[in-house]
Amino acid sequence: MDRVDIKRLAEKLNLSTSTVSRAFRGNSDINPETKARILSMAKEFNYQPNHHASNLREKRSKTIAIIVPELANNFFSQAINGIERVAREKGYHTLIYVTDDEYQKEVTFIDKLYNGRVDGIIMSASGEANDHQYLNRLDNKHIPLVFFDRVYDDIDVPKVTTDDYDSSFAATRHLIEMGCREIAFLVINKSLSIGNVRMQGYHDALKDAGIEFNTHLVIDCSNDYDQNFEILSKVLQEQRPDGLLASVERLAISSYYVCHQLGIRIPEDIKIVSFSSLEIASLLNPALSTITQPAYDLGTNAAQLLFKALEGNAPINDHVVLNSKLIPRTSSTGVKTTPGRRGE
C-alpha cells in the first residue's frame, strides 16, 4: 500500500487535516472519541506524524527558554516545574539556562536565543548592570519575554512577582514584636528591583515602630558562600544585631553556619527570618521562619502570560502579583514547632 501522510489519513477518516493534526498534538479542544478514532487508524497504517516538519511550516520551534539565576535554590526548581507543566499542556518543550547571577551570561544566552531557537522566553533577571537594551532586540524578532520574581523595571514586558514590600514589612514587624531592635537586612543586590523593594519594606517597618534606620545594618552580600561566611562573621561580631532578615534563602543558610561557628544561639541571641521556599525549613535546627513565596504558581502564571503573548492576547503591561506567606517558626519565635507537611 502507498505511504499514508496526514492528508491521506484525514481523507480516510473524512476529517480535516487540522483536526487530525490537533489530535496528534494533544489539544484539549478535540472530541475524545474523534481523537481515539484518529490514533487508532494511524496505528493501523503505521503512521507517525512529523512534528518537526509541521513546526517548520508554522515557523515555530515549539520550544520556550527558561532563564534563571540558579538551580540550587528550591524556589527556582518549583517555579520551573510550574512553567514546564503549562508548556507540556501546550505541546511545547523547554530549554533551561542558568546565569549564575552573571550579567554577561544573561546577555550571551539572549543573543543565542535571538536567532530563533525558541518561540518565547521566561526569565528571572541576574540583576547586574544598568543597560538592558539587549532585551529590546527580542521584540524585533517577535520573541515574547516574560519576567518572573526578579525583574528589570526599565523593560516593559509582562511580569509575575510577589508582594515583596508587604512581606518584608510583615517579617520585620514580626522580628520587632519578638523583641528585636537591631535588625540586619541581608541582601545580595539591593539595586535590583526585588532587593530594593524588600529593603523598602524593612525600612518602613522600622520607621513605623519608631526604630531608627541604620545603614550599617544593611549588609551587602555576594553569590559566593565563602565570601558570605566572612562578611556575616564580621557583621555578627562587630555590629552584633539581635535580628536578621535574609532577602534570599542562601543568606539564611550562611547565617546558620556562622552562628554555629561563633557560638551564637538562635533564637536566644539572634532571631532569623528569611525569604525561602526551602521544603525542609521546618526540619532545620532551629526550624527556620520563612516568607514562603508561591513559587510553583509564579511559574504557571508566567507561562500562561507567555502563551497569551504567543497567541497575540497579552497586553504589554500585564503585571500579576501573588501573595507570599509569613510562617513563624523557632528561629524567630523561640517556640519549638513540630515539623508538619510541606510549607507548614
Buried (B, 14 or more C-beta within 10 A) or exposed (E): EEEBEBEBBBEEBEBEBEBBBBBBBEBEEBEEEBBEBBBEBBEEEEBEBEEEEBBEEEEBBBBBBBBBBBEEBBBBBBBBEBBBBBBEEBBBEBBEBBBEBBBEBBBBBBEEBBEEEBBBBBBBBBBBEEEBEBBEEBBEEEBBBBBBBBBBEEBEBBBBBBBBBBBBBBBBBBBBEBEBEEBBBBBBBBEBBBBBBBBBBBBBBBEEBEBEEBEEBBBEBBBEEEEBBEBBBEBBEEEEBBBBBBBBBBBBBBBBBBBEEEEBEBBEBBBBBBBBBBEEBBEBEBBBBBBBBBBBBBBBBBBBBBBBBBEEEBEEEBEBEBEBEBBBBBBBBEEEBEEEEEEE
